[in-house]
Amino acid sequence: MTFVIAAEIPAAAELVELYRSAGWTAYTDDPQRLVDAVSASYRVVTARSEAGELIGLVRTVSDGLTVAYIQDILVSPEHQRHGVGGALLDEVIAQTQDIRQLVLLTDAEQTQRAFYESRGLVEAHDFAPEPLRSFVLFR
């Protein structure tokens, strides 16, 4: 599968459709809030098919110096397992190489762990030399 990775803010309709296709209804329940959040992100990187269809996206929130959070990384279901997510994550890792910490919070699915570990990320409790803690207030 061929796709193009680029830094861009997608159009509202295609952005909402991508999140909807991935089942991220907490985002699509308020489309304007999603559009505003993506627009306010530190970095947004997209993946598009050869035909120009938005098939994936990763966005970070950051101060640009000490910490960057991977807020969202998603690929439309029909384009998963074709290297799109890996290419998006690789691009974010490259773009944040001068930032001290790259942080991600995600679901506890085993396949996700293997995916992120394949790119050098470590679960907080497995970090060495001392484990880290992660705390979340989810609303």
N, CA, C and O of each residue as an XYZ file, in Angstrom:
556
protein
N       0.836     -1.178      0.000
C       0.000      0.000      0.000
C       0.881      1.241      0.000
O       1.861      1.319      0.741
N       0.530      2.196     -0.823
C       1.265      3.458     -0.909
C       0.456      4.556     -0.253
O      -0.754      4.662     -0.451
N       1.144      5.376      0.533
C       0.490      6.504      1.199
C       1.502      7.620      1.358
O       2.710      7.412      1.249
N       0.981      8.813      1.618
C       1.827     10.000      1.757
C       1.678     10.547      3.173
O       0.562     10.731      3.657
N       2.800     10.806      3.832
C       2.829     11.399      5.168
C       3.131     12.888      5.006
O       4.057     13.265      4.286
N       2.342     13.737      5.681
C       2.548     15.184      5.572
C       2.093     15.885      6.845
O       1.223     15.388      7.561
N       2.682     17.034      7.120
C       2.239     17.888      8.215
C       1.127     18.779      7.681
O       1.358     19.599      6.793
N      -0.071     18.624      8.214
C      -1.205     19.416      7.755
C      -2.358     19.296      8.738
O      -2.432     18.344      9.515
N      -3.244     20.260      8.693
C      -4.504     20.208      9.427
C      -5.577     19.805      8.412
O      -5.845     20.555      7.473
N      -6.188     18.644      8.584
C      -7.201     18.205      7.609
C      -8.467     19.064      7.676
O      -8.714     19.753      8.666
N      -9.246     19.010      6.626
C     -10.546     19.678      6.609
C     -11.443     19.036      7.662
O     -11.286     17.860      7.990
N     -12.375     19.812      8.181
C     -13.235     19.366      9.275
C     -13.988     18.083      8.954
O     -13.996     17.156      9.763
N     -14.610     18.014      7.807
C     -15.436     16.849      7.471
C     -14.611     15.569      7.412
O     -15.042     14.534      7.921
N     -13.437     15.624      6.801
C     -12.627     14.415      6.699
C     -12.016     14.037      8.045
O     -11.802     12.859      8.328
N     -11.740     15.032      8.862
C     -11.216     14.781     10.202
C     -12.258     14.029     11.034
O     -11.953     13.009     11.651
N     -13.472     14.536     11.042
C     -14.550     13.897     11.801
C     -14.798     12.489     11.265
O     -15.013     11.567     12.051
N     -14.771     12.308      9.966
C     -14.992     10.986      9.372
C     -13.903      9.998      9.781
O     -14.204      8.836     10.056
N     -12.650     10.432      9.825
C     -11.568      9.542     10.249
C     -11.785      9.083     11.687
O     -11.695      7.889     11.973
N     -12.068     10.012     12.591
C     -12.289      9.664     13.994
C     -13.528      8.774     14.130
O     -13.532      7.837     14.928
N     -14.571      9.061     13.362
C     -15.783      8.241     13.399
C     -15.481      6.820     12.941
O     -15.923      5.857     13.567
N     -14.722      6.687     11.840
C     -14.416      5.355     11.305
C     -13.608      4.531     12.302
O     -13.708      3.304     12.318
N     -12.812      5.196     13.129
C     -12.012      4.500     14.137
C     -12.807      4.217     15.407
O     -12.307      3.564     16.323
N     -14.055      4.712     15.465
C     -14.905      4.470     16.623
C     -14.648      5.391     17.794
O     -15.034      5.081     18.921
N     -14.004      6.517     17.550
C     -13.665      7.455     18.610
C     -14.806      8.456     18.810
O     -14.648      9.650     18.556
N     -15.955      7.956     19.269
C     -17.159      8.782     19.376
C     -17.063      9.861     20.448
O     -17.785     10.855     20.374
N     -16.199      9.697     21.433
C     -16.022     10.762     22.422
C     -15.546     12.042     21.742
O     -15.797     13.141     22.236
N     -14.867     11.900     20.622
C     -14.405     13.047     19.843
C     -15.472     13.517     18.857
O     -15.675     14.719     18.688
N     -16.141     12.593     18.220
C     -17.079     12.960     17.152
C     -18.430     13.426     17.682
O     -19.235     13.968     16.924
N     -18.692     13.223     18.977
C     -19.938     13.727     19.561
C     -19.981     15.249     19.542
O     -21.061     15.840     19.559
N     -18.822     15.882     19.507
C     -18.727     17.342     19.437
C     -17.713     17.692     18.342
O     -16.557     17.994     18.639
N     -18.146     17.653     17.076
C     -17.213     17.839     15.957
C     -16.427     19.149     16.009
O     -15.242     19.160     15.674
N     -17.048     20.237     16.416
C     -16.325     21.512     16.464
C     -15.210     21.482     17.504
O     -14.139     22.049     17.291
N     -15.461     20.829     18.611
C     -14.423     20.697     19.645
C     -13.244     19.881     19.105
O     -12.088     20.203     19.379
N     -13.534     18.835     18.345
C     -12.475     18.036     17.719
C     -11.664     18.889     16.759
O     -10.434     18.874     16.806
N     -12.326     19.622     15.902
C     -11.641     20.486     14.936
C     -10.772     21.506     15.665
O      -9.624     21.732     15.281
N     -11.312     22.119     16.709
C     -10.556     23.115     17.475
C      -9.351     22.480     18.166
O      -8.269     23.066     18.192
N      -9.537     21.284     18.724
C      -8.439     20.604     19.415
C      -7.308     20.254     18.448
O      -6.135     20.471     18.751
N      -7.660     19.724     17.308
C      -6.635     19.371     16.323
C      -5.926     20.628     15.831
O      -4.705     20.634     15.675
N      -6.676     21.678     15.589
C      -6.078     22.937     15.128
C      -5.126     23.540     16.156
O      -4.167     24.217     15.787
N      -5.380     23.301     17.443
C      -4.547     23.859     18.513
C      -3.364     22.960     18.867
O      -2.593     23.294     19.766
N      -3.204     21.845     18.192
C      -2.140     20.895     18.503
C      -0.766     21.453     18.137
O      -0.639     22.332     17.285
N       0.251     20.922     18.797
C       1.634     21.311     18.519
C       2.045     20.837     17.125
O       2.566     21.618     16.329
N       1.812     19.581     16.837
C       2.088     19.012     15.526
C       0.920     18.115     15.128
O       0.352     17.409     15.961
N       0.575     18.153     13.854
C      -0.409     17.245     13.279
C       0.218     16.671     12.019
O       0.660     17.408     11.137
N       0.250     15.355     11.947
C       0.805     14.666     10.789
C      -0.275     13.727     10.266
O      -0.904     12.994     11.030
N      -0.477     13.761      8.964
C      -1.508     12.930      8.363
C      -0.902     11.885      7.434
O       0.240     11.994      6.988
N      -1.711     10.876      7.167
C      -1.408      9.892      6.131
C      -2.572      9.929      5.154
O      -3.736      9.870      5.551
N      -2.244     10.027      3.875
C      -3.258     10.036      2.820
C      -2.950      8.941      1.809
O      -1.795      8.648      1.500
N      -4.027      8.350      1.307
C      -3.883      7.349      0.252
C      -3.402      8.035     -1.020
O      -3.354      9.263     -1.092
N      -3.052      7.245     -2.011
C      -2.653      7.818     -3.307
C      -3.763      8.674     -3.903
O      -3.497      9.628     -4.635
N      -5.005      8.329     -3.587
C      -6.157      9.084     -4.098
C      -6.436     10.348     -3.287
O      -7.335     11.116     -3.631
N      -5.676     10.573     -2.213
C      -5.842     11.775     -1.406
C      -6.757     11.625     -0.216
O      -7.015     12.604      0.486
N      -7.261     10.417      0.036
C      -8.156     10.173      1.171
C      -7.362     10.190      2.481
O      -6.287      9.597      2.570
N      -7.898     10.872      3.489
C      -7.283     10.878      4.814
C      -7.468      9.497      5.437
O      -8.595      9.063      5.676
N      -6.355      8.807      5.698
C      -6.437      7.442      6.228
C      -5.795      7.304      7.607
O      -5.937      6.262      8.248
N      -5.096      8.332      8.070
C      -4.473      8.267      9.382
C      -4.027      9.632      9.853
O      -3.880     10.568      9.067
N      -3.814      9.726     11.162
C      -3.418     11.008     11.750
C      -2.743     10.752     13.086
O      -3.109      9.830     13.815
N      -1.765     11.567     13.394
C      -1.172     11.617     14.726
C      -1.052     13.084     15.096
O      -0.699     13.922     14.266
N      -1.352     13.385     16.361
C      -1.201     14.770     16.811
C      -0.553     14.795     18.183
O      -0.765     13.910     19.012
N       0.247     15.840     18.401
C       0.941     16.000     19.670
C       0.578     17.329     20.304
O       0.215     18.296     19.636
N       0.692     17.332     21.614
C       0.537     18.527     22.431
C       1.879     18.694     23.132
O       2.400     17.731     23.693
N       2.451     19.902     23.114
C       3.819     20.049     23.606
C       4.170     21.491     23.931
O       3.530     22.432     23.462
N       5.225     21.639     24.764
C       5.837     22.954     24.941
C       6.983     23.134     23.950
O       7.570     24.213     23.864
N       7.300     22.082     23.204
C       8.324     22.146     22.180
C       9.745     22.006     22.694
O      10.689     22.028     21.905
N       9.917     21.862     24.008
C      11.252     21.793     24.586
C      11.479     20.605     25.511
O      12.478     19.896     25.385
N      10.554     20.387     26.438
C      10.798     19.371     27.456
C       9.868     18.170     27.379
O      10.240     17.078     27.809
N       8.675     18.347     26.844
C       7.733     17.242     26.809
C       6.798     17.373     25.609
O       6.364     18.469     25.254
N       6.506     16.249     25.005
C       5.502     16.173     23.936
C       4.609     14.981     24.236
O       5.099     13.888     24.524
N       3.330     15.186     24.171
C       2.354     14.129     24.391
C       1.760     13.719     23.052
O       1.283     14.561     22.290
N       1.791     12.441     22.775
C       1.061     11.946     21.617
C      -0.383     11.844     22.078
O      -0.756     10.912     22.791
N      -1.170     12.790     21.671
C      -2.559     12.851     22.094
C      -3.404     11.826     21.337
O      -4.186     11.096     21.947
N      -3.254     11.770     20.040
C      -4.040     10.841     19.222
C      -3.146     10.242     18.149
O      -2.325     10.933     17.547
N      -3.317      8.966     17.925
C      -2.759      8.313     16.743
C      -3.806      7.310     16.299
O      -4.171      6.402     17.046
N      -4.282      7.480     15.084
C      -5.332      6.598     14.592
C      -5.224      6.397     13.096
O      -4.748      7.260     12.359
N      -5.680      5.233     12.671
C      -5.682      4.845     11.265
C      -7.057      4.248     10.983
O      -7.577      3.474     11.787
N      -7.639      4.601      9.857
C      -8.947      4.039      9.512
C      -8.843      2.513      9.475
O      -7.830      1.973      9.029
N      -9.876      1.819      9.939
C      -9.796      0.358     10.069
C      -9.372     -0.366      8.795
O      -8.617     -1.336      8.867
N      -9.833      0.075      7.648
C      -9.493     -0.625      6.403
C      -8.037     -0.424      5.976
O      -7.557     -1.106      5.071
N      -7.340      0.505      6.619
C      -5.937      0.754      6.269
C      -4.968      0.339      7.371
O      -3.767      0.590      7.270
N      -5.484     -0.295      8.420
C      -4.616     -0.766      9.494
C      -3.826     -1.986      9.037
O      -4.233     -2.719      8.136
N      -2.685     -2.177      9.687
C      -1.781     -3.300      9.408
C      -1.117     -3.213      8.032
O      -0.769     -4.224      7.421
N      -0.949     -1.949      7.558
C      -0.257     -1.719      6.280
C       0.916     -0.751      6.452
O       1.444     -0.233      5.468
N       1.323     -0.507      7.703
C       2.466      0.362      7.958
C       2.134      1.826      8.145
O       3.035      2.637      8.357
N       0.869      2.182      8.072
C       0.478      3.596      8.192
C       0.750      4.117      9.600
O       1.381      5.162      9.762
N       0.283      3.401     10.616
C       0.499      3.829     11.999
C       1.977      3.921     12.338
O       2.409      4.869     12.993
N       2.752      2.939     11.895
C       4.195      2.967     12.141
C       4.861      4.159     11.492
O       5.734      4.789     12.089
N       4.455      4.475     10.271
C       5.030      5.635      9.578
C       4.656      6.937     10.288
O       5.480      7.845     10.396
N       3.425      7.027     10.767
C       3.005      8.227     11.512
C       3.807      8.364     12.803
O       4.298      9.447     13.119
N       3.938      7.273     13.544
C       4.688      7.324     14.796
C       6.160      7.628     14.544
O       6.761      8.415     15.275
N       6.742      7.021     13.529
C       8.142      7.304     13.195
C       8.345      8.787     12.899
O       9.353      9.369     13.298
N       7.391      9.396     12.202
C       7.496     10.825     11.885
C       7.443     11.674     13.149
O       8.214     12.623     13.286
N       6.554     11.350     14.063
C       6.478     12.101     15.322
C       7.751     11.923     16.132
O       8.256     12.887     16.708
N       8.269     10.725     16.186
C       9.521     10.489     16.917
C      10.638     11.331     16.312
O      11.433     11.922     17.042
N      10.703     11.390     15.003
C      11.731     12.213     14.344
C      11.518     13.697     14.629
O      12.481     14.420     14.882
N      10.277     14.156     14.590
C       9.983     15.579     14.806
C      10.217     16.015     16.245
O      10.397     17.203     16.509
N      10.216     15.066     17.181
C      10.368     15.416     18.598
C      11.702     14.945     19.170
O      11.845     14.851     20.389
N      12.672     14.650     18.323
C      13.931     14.084     18.804
C      14.696     15.012     19.749
O      15.500     14.533     20.549
N      14.469     16.321     19.680
C      15.156     17.254     20.569
C      14.348     17.584     21.817
O      14.774     18.404     22.630
N      13.200     16.961     21.974
C      12.353     17.165     23.147
C      12.644     16.041     24.141
O      12.688     14.871     23.761
N      12.841     16.392     25.410
C      13.313     15.434     26.419
C      12.404     14.225     26.587
O      12.899     13.099     26.641
N      11.085     14.422     26.673
C      10.168     13.322     26.935
C       9.093     13.244     25.855
O       8.515     14.256     25.459
N       8.840     12.043     25.394
C       7.714     11.775     24.512
C       6.794     10.832     25.275
O       7.198      9.730     25.647
N       5.571     11.260     25.506
C       4.651     10.549     26.390
C       3.405     10.144     25.606
O       2.937     10.876     24.733
N       2.880      8.968     25.933
C       1.681      8.446     25.284
C       0.848      7.710     26.322
O       1.383      6.950     27.129
N      -0.450      7.933     26.302
C      -1.397      7.194     27.121
C      -2.342      6.496     26.164
O      -2.915      7.136     25.283
N      -2.517      5.172     26.326
C      -3.353      4.428     25.386
C      -4.064      3.280     26.089
O      -3.841      3.026     27.273
N      -4.913      2.600     25.353
C      -5.623      1.433     25.866
C      -4.631      0.330     26.221
O      -3.490      0.333     25.759
N      -5.080     -0.606     27.044
C      -4.214     -1.695     27.504
C      -4.382     -2.951     26.656
O      -4.603     -4.040     27.185
N      -4.277     -2.794     25.346
C      -4.357     -3.944     24.454
C      -2.941     -4.437     24.145
O      -2.050     -3.632     23.877
N      -2.735     -5.745     24.182
C      -1.399     -6.312     23.994
C      -0.793     -5.935     22.650
O       0.409     -5.681     22.573
N      -1.594     -5.892     21.590
C      -1.037     -5.546     20.279
C      -0.516     -4.110     20.265
O       0.460     -3.805     19.580
N      -1.166     -3.236     21.018
C      -0.676     -1.858     21.082
C       0.664     -1.793     21.794
O       1.561     -1.064     21.369
N       0.804     -2.545     22.863
C       2.075     -2.552     23.583
C       3.205     -2.965     22.646
O       4.245     -2.308     22.592
N       3.003     -4.042     21.917
C       4.033     -4.518     20.998
C       4.347     -3.473     19.933
O       5.509     -3.282     19.572
N       3.326     -2.802     19.433
C       3.518     -1.758     18.414
C       4.381     -0.623     18.954
O       5.356     -0.232     18.312
N       4.039     -0.092     20.118
C       4.795      1.039     20.666
C       6.197      0.623     21.096
O       7.152      1.374     20.899
N       6.330     -0.550     21.675
C       7.659     -1.020     22.057
C       8.549     -1.218     20.831
O       9.762     -1.031     20.919
N       7.973     -1.589     19.697
C       8.777     -1.768     18.481
C       9.388     -0.458     18.012
O      10.331     -0.462     17.221
N       8.858      0.668     18.493
C       9.374      1.989     18.139
C      10.195      2.608     19.270
O      10.571      3.778     19.190
N      10.476      1.834     20.327
C      11.351      2.301     21.393
C      10.652      2.883     22.604
O      11.326      3.284     23.553
N       9.335      2.948     22.614
C       8.622      3.437     23.783
C       8.586      2.340     24.845
O       8.568      1.153     24.520
N       8.575      2.740     26.110
C       8.595      1.811     27.239
C       7.425      2.142     28.154
O       7.156      3.313     28.423
N       6.722      1.104     28.637
C       5.657      1.359     29.608
C       6.267      1.967     30.862
O       7.373      1.599     31.258
N       5.553      2.893     31.488
C       6.080      3.641     32.628
C       6.595      2.718     33.730
O       7.680      2.952     34.262
N       5.851      1.686     34.080
C       6.277      0.809     35.179
C       7.464     -0.074     34.807
O       8.081     -0.680     35.683
N       7.792     -0.154     33.511
C       8.946     -0.941     33.059
C      10.187     -0.084     32.824
O      11.244     -0.610     32.477
N      10.070      1.221     33.007
C      11.176      2.129     32.723
C      12.346      1.842     33.668
O      12.137      1.554     34.847
N      13.563      1.918     33.157
C      14.760      1.671     33.958
C      15.678      2.881     33.843
O      15.692      3.516     32.789
N      16.424      3.223     34.844
C      16.767      2.382     35.986
C      15.689      2.358     37.079
O      15.677      1.426     37.884
N      14.812      3.316     37.138
C      13.734      3.340     38.125
C      12.399      3.398     37.395
O      12.268      4.146     36.426
N      11.405      2.630     37.832
C      10.091      2.708     37.173
C       9.469      4.089     37.367
O       9.763      4.797     38.330
N       8.617      4.444     36.440
C       7.890      5.701     36.527
C       6.441      5.411     36.903
O       5.976      4.277     36.797
N       5.744      6.437     37.339
C       4.320      6.318     37.589
C       3.594      7.212     36.608
O       4.112      8.238     36.168
N       2.403      6.804     36.281
C       1.560      7.579     35.401
C       0.224      7.783     36.101
O      -0.364      6.828     36.608
N      -0.257      9.016     36.132
C      -1.523      9.330     36.781
C      -2.432     10.028     35.783
O      -1.976     10.808     34.947
N      -3.720      9.741     35.882
C      -4.689     10.303     34.944
C      -5.943     10.703     35.697
O      -6.405      9.969     36.570
N      -6.493     11.850     35.372
C      -7.824     12.245     35.811
C      -8.657     12.291     34.556
O      -8.489     13.197     33.739
N      -9.541     11.349     34.380
C     -10.309     11.201     33.154
C     -11.727     11.658     33.392
O     -12.384     11.221     34.337
N     -12.194     12.537     32.534
C     -13.565     13.058     32.705
C     -14.434     12.694     31.552
O     -15.613     13.049     31.531
